[in-house]
Amino acid sequence: MGILNVTPDSFSDGGLFLDRDAALRHAEMMMEAGADVIDIGGESTRPGADRVSEAEELDRVLPVIEAIRKRLPIAISVDTSTAAVMAAAFEFNVEIINDVRALSRPGALAACGQSEALLVLMHMQGTPSTMQDAPYYADLFGDLNQFFEKRIEACGLAGIASDRLILDPGFGFGKEAHHNFSLVAGLHRFAHHGLPMMVGLSRKRSIAGIARDVIAASVAGHLLAIQAGASIVRVHDVEPMVSAINVLRAVRECEG
Ligand code: 9MG
C-alpha cells in the first residue's frame, strides 16, 4: 500500500502532494513501482497533529480520489476517521477505509455498514495530540487483543461482516520504540482473530531513531512484519519494498 498524504503538514513528505496533479503523478509512480493500493489521507495523524474540519478534509481528498479513480487502474484506500468523508468516498467505490481510530468517531460504523469496502481497524492509545506523552501498557498484547475484540464486536453489531476487517497494531500510535519492536516480533499473537493484518513502520520515529538509512530500515522492519504474519504494508517508498518482497517470495517458493 503506497502512502499519499494530501496534508500540508505531513511529517514525512511535507505536504508535497496537496496539489491534485502532483498527487496523481505520485500515485501513478507508486503504481508503476508495484503498489497494489494507494492510501489517500487528508488529516495528519502525526504525533501532536490537530484535527482538521470535515469540510477541509473533504476538499483535500475528494478531488484526488476522483482523479485517481478516473485515471489509474488501482485500488483506493482512504485514510480517514470521518463519517462524511467515508460516505463521500463510497460514491467512488473505494476499496478500503483505513481508520486509525477504528471506526470510533460518530457515524463511522453506520457509514461503513452501508458499503462493501474492506475496513482497517487500527489500535491507538490516546489521541494524536497526546499519544506520545509516556505511553504505558500493563500488558501490551493483552490490551491490544482486548481492543481488537471490542472493535470487531462493535462492527458486528453495526452489521459489518468480519470478513471485511483488517487489524493493525498501530506502530507509533501511543507506543514507545520498544512497544513497536515487541509488536513486530509478536505479530503472530493477533493471528487467532483470523483476520488479515496490516502494518505501517515507514519512516517512523522508532525506525529513524536507530538507522541512518531510514528507507532501508523501513523495508527491513516491514519484511520482518510480513514474516511474522502481516499481509499489507503501508509504505512511502514502494520500489525498494517491492524489491524486498520479490526476494521473500522467491525464497518462500524454494522452501522445502
Ligand atoms: C494513517 N496511518 C499512519 N500510520 C499508519 C499505520 O501504521 N497504520 C495505518 N493503518 N494507518 C496509518
Boltz pocket constraint, residues with backbone or C-beta under 6 A from the ligand:
constraints:
  - pocket:
      binder: B
      contacts: [[A, 41], [A, 45], [A, 79], [A, 98], [A, 99], [A, 100], [A, 120], [A, 122], [A, 168], [A, 170], [A, 171], [A, 198], [A, 199], [A, 200], [A, 201], [A, 234]]
      max_distance: 6.0
